[in-house]
Amino acid sequence: MTKVQDVSLEELIDIKHGFAFKSNFFQSEPSDYILLTPGNFNVNKTLYFGRNTKYYLGDIPSGYVLDNGDLLVVMTDLTKEMNILGNAVILHSKKKVLHNQRIGKITIKDHQVISKEYLMYILNSDTVRKNIKATASGTTVRHTSPKKILELVIPLPPLLEQCRIAEVLGVWDESIDLLEKLIGKTRSRKQGLMQQLLTGKKRFKEFESSEYSMVKLSEVAKIRRGASPRPIQDPKWFAEKGRGWVRIRDVTASNTYLIETTQYLSNLAVEKSVKVDPGDLIMSICATIGVPRIVGIPACIHDGFVVFREFEKYIDKFFLYHYINLISAKISDSGQPGTQKNINTTIVGNNEVPKFSLPEQEKIAAILSTADEEISTLEKQLAAYK
């Protein structure tokens, strides 16, 4: 049986602090040296050198230029959730990278005892990350330190087994990276299709000769705003089951179809709200504005939503769903300022939609819905890997 020991990190590694480079030599324009900051660490435990990358033009002290292959750990996090605190990555960069303060450089004392790749995966494990977060200091900005990290105890199997574990996890990570890139490309392809097909810039051959017009939503649909029982905090309005009470968190947690809610209304509350049923098309109009969903369960909407009705002899439901997604930013920008940004049914109704023939709308919607299904399938695969 393989023997796994519990070993303190202090026995295995050293962690060196970075240098406090002078801020007056920072710049956003690319130069020879990247100044590594916590902002370069992704939540997915990789490094990102994008448009927010900082560069350094000043003198560089000896010993603070990193090498590709260096194992690094981020020791400061600006987020309350500490999404990157303790993240460990192995550096791979085409440019020279400077070892800045708030970043720890890990040096392994004996490579015959622990594999660098295995160590990286152990540091990024849920158990170690939870321990790092639990001992973090600070309130708004959270910190860890080499001392706190070195006090942690990790499982240490024999070196050969470490290498095998790291190899398997490496293949797993490559699969995740491939899926994320594929999802990104599929989303971009779908966005391109939306821009072309929903605006009439590109037409199918069989429909090229047919004319279409732009019509206001209010001309082709009845738009009804939701309603809430008051005061909404009263427990008599809620039940363990029944019609779902649609809230924005339910909408943002779903995809095309809204198939569950976290709360349900009592029969008394249902009479004071607006009922929606499977197949109804709704859209958010408060705070997070312009998010459409097709209802998949009996539910009710409050005044932060509208429901579209009696439009399907003019506009295909799925075509309208995709078109709202296309113009959601425009709809949101029309919001009225206040404690929470919101729009009313008049503003919603003034938005124009292209009125192609129903067969053309249906074909466009079918293509875009297929793209959505592809994205959903890939996202499920990605969730399974994670």
N, C-alpha and C positions, 0 to 999 in steps of 0.2 A: 504493500500500500504506500502511496506517495505521502511523504511526511510534509505537512504544511506547518511552518512556525509563525508565531506572532512576534513581530520584530518592530521596535521603535524606529521611526525614520531617522532619528538622531544617529543611530548606528550605521545607517546606510548612505546618507547624503549630507552635503552642506548646501546652504542657500545664501547667495550673495545679493545684497541690496544693489540697486542701480544708482546712478549718479544724478545729482540735482543740476541738470543743465540750465543755463541762464535763459530765461524766457524772452529776453530782448533779441535773441538770435533765432527764435522760432519763426517759421514762415509756412504758408500753405502752398506756395509754388514749389514744384518738384526740384530737388537738388540731389547731391551725391549721397546724402545720409538721411535715412528715415529715423525719426525720433519715436521710438516705441512707447505707446501710452495704453492705459486700460481701454481706451476707445477703439483700439485695434483688435480687441478680443471679442469674438462673436459668442453668443449664447450657445451655439452648437459646438463650442470647444475647438474653434479654428481661428486663424488670424485673418484679418481683413484689412487690406491696404487700399482703401477707396478715396473718395473725394475729401473726407475729413482727416486724412493723414497729415501729420505734422512733419516738417523737415527742419534740419538744423544747419546753421551756417557758421557757428562759432568754433573756437578751438576745442579739440576733443582730447580728454585725458587718456592716458594709457590704460588699457585693460577694460575699456567700456564700449568696444565694438564687438557685437555678437557674431558668432559663426553659425552658418547653417548646420542644423543638427543639435543646437543647444536646446535644452529643455527649460522652459520658462513657466512661471506661475504668476498670475496677477494677484496683487495683495491689497488693492483698493477698488471699491465699487461705489458708484454714485447712486445706485438704485436701492430702494427700500427692500426689494425682494432679493437683492444680492445675486442677481442672475449670472454674474461672471466671477464673483469672488472665489478665488481658489482654482479657477480654470487653469489647466496645464496644457501646453502645446509644445510641439517640436518645431523650431523655426525652419522655414524654407522661404527664401526671398532672393530675387534677382538683384536687389539693391543691398547696400550695406545698411545695417540696422544698429542703432545705438541703444545701449542698455540704460534706460531711463529709470529714475526713482519710481517707486510703487510697483516695480516689476522685479520678481526674484529669479535669479539664474541658479539652476540646480546643478550641482556637481556630484556625480556618483563616486563614492569612495573606492569601490571595488566592482568592476564590471563582471567579475566571475561570480558575484553574489546576487546581483539584481540587474535585470534587463531594463534599459532606458524606456523602451516601448511599453513594457509591462508596468513600470512605475507611472508612466503617463496615464494609462487606463485606470490604475488604482487611485491616483489622485483625483481623477474625474468621476470616480464611482459615487453613487448616491450616499453611501455611508461616510466616506471621507468628506464629501462636500457638506453634508449636514453637520459634521463635527466642526468644520471650519466656520460655517455660518453661526453655529451655536456659541463659538468663542470670539466672534467678531466684536470689535469695539467701535464706538462712534454712534451717532444718531442719524444725521442726514447722509453723511459719507461714512461708509463702513470699511473697516480695515482689519486685516490679519497681519501676521508677522512671521519671520523665519522661526522664531522661538516656538510659537503656537503650532506651526506646521510640523516642526521637528518632534514635538511631543506626541504626535499621533502614532498609533500602532497599526500596522498593516499585516495582512496575511502574506507569507513569503514561501511559496512552493520552491522546489528545486529549479535551477536555471533553465533546464531544457523544457520543463513544463511551463515556465513563465513565457518562454519564446513561443511555444505552441498557442498559449492563450492569447498573446499579443497578435499573433498571425491571424487567428480566427477573428478577433475583434477588428483587426485592420481590414479584412475582407468585408466584414459587416459595415464598417464605416464607409468603405468605397461604394457599397450598394446604396447606402443612405444618401451619399453625395450624388450618385448617379440619378437616383429618384428625384432628389430636390431640383437638380438641373433640368430633368425631363419635365417636371411639373412647371417650372419656370418657363420653359420653351413652349409648352402646351398652352399656358395662360397667355403668353405673348401672341401665339398663333390665333387663339380665340379672339383676343382683343383686336387684332388686325382684321379678322373676318367680320367682327361687329362693325368696325369703322367703315368697311367696304359695303357690306350687305344691308345693314340697317339704315344707311343714309342714301342708298340708291347710286352710290359711286360705281358699284359693280352690280350688274343685273344678269340673271340667267337668260340664256338665249331665247327660251320660249316666252319670256316676258319682256324682252327688250322693246318691243313695239307698243306695249301698253303704257298708258300714262298713269301717273299717280299724283296725289296732292298732299300737302301738309294741312292737317286739321288739328284744332285744339282738342285736348282730352275731354273738355267739358261738352264738346259737340258730339262725341261718340260714346261717352260713358256717363253714368250717374256716379258721383263721387260722394261718399258718405263718411263723415268723421266719426270716430269712436266716442264712447262716453264712459264715465266712471261713477260707481256708487260713492257717495260721500258720507262721512269722512272715510277715506280709503283704508285708514289704519284699523278700523273697527273689525274685530274678528268675525262678526256675524256675516260678513260678505264672502267668507272663504269656506271651502270644504275640502275633504280628503280626495274626492273624485268628482267628476262632472265635466262641465265645459272648462277648457283651459283658459287661463287669464294671460293673454299675450303681452309680454314685456320685451323691451329691446334686447335684453340679454338672451332671451329665447331665440330671437330673430338672428342675432349675430352668431349664435352657437350653431345655427342650422345652415343648410345650403339652399337649394331651390325650394324644397318643401319644408314647411314647418310641421313637424310630426310630434312634438312634445313641448310641454310648458312645465315650469317649476311650481306653479300655483294653479288652483282651480277655484271657480266661483260657486257660491251657494245659489240655489234657485232664486232667492230673493235678489241677489246681486245681478244675476243674469238679466232680470227684467229692467235693470237700470243701466245696462251697458248696451253694446251693439253686437249682435250675434254674427259670427262668420262660420261658414261650413266648409267641408272638404271641397276643394276646387276653387274657392274664392281667392282672388288676387288682392293682397294688402300691401301697403307701403308705409314706412315710418316717416313721420313729419315733425318730430321733436328731438332735439339733441343730436342723435345720429340720424340724419335726414336722407331720404331717397333710397332706402334699402327695401327692395320688393321681395315678397315671398308668396308662394302658393300654399294655402292652408291645407293641411292634411288630416286635421282632426276637428271635431266640433269645438268651437272656442268663442271668446269674446275679445273685442279690442277696446282699449281706452282712447282718450282723445289725443294720444301721441301717434295714432295710426289713421289711415283712411282705407276704405274698401272700394274697389271698382266693380260696378255692376252694369248689366244690360249693354255690354259693348261688343259681344262676340259675333254679332251679325256684321260688324264693321271691322273689328280688329281681333286677330287671333290672340288668345290668352298668352301663349308662350312667346309670341312675337312681342307683345306688350311688355312682358316680364323682362325679356332681353333688352328691349329698347330703354326701359327705365334704368336698367343697370348701366347702359351706355351713357345716359345723360344724368346719372345720379349726382355727379359733382356739380353740374349746372343747377340742378334742383336744390341741392344743399346751399349753394351760393345765394339763392334767392331768399334764404331764411331771414326772418325778422329778428333783430337783436333783442335780448332780454336776459333774464336769469338763465334761461335755456333757449338756445336758438330754435325757432320753430317756423312752420309755414301753415297756411290755412287752405281750405278747399279751393278757394278762388285762385290762389297762386298755383296750386297743383293743376287745376283745370286749364290755366293759360299756357301750359307747356304744350308744344306741338308734337305730333307724331305723324310719320309718313303713312299715308293710307294707300298701300299697294292693294292689288287684288288679293282676296283671301288665299287662293292657291299659292301665290308667290310668298305671302307672309308665312304660310305653313311650311313651305320648303326652307325658307331662311331659318325659321325657328327650329326645325328638325336638325339642321346642320349645327346650329349653336348648342342645342341640347345634347347632341352627340359629343361635342367637345367638352361640355360640362360633365358628362358621364365618364369620359376618359380621365379628366382631372380628378373626379371623385374616386375612381378606381385606383389611380396612382397614390392619392392621399391616404387611402385605406392601407395600401401596401406599405407606405412610409410609416404610418402609425404602428403597423405590426412590427416593423424593424426596430422602432424606437421603444 
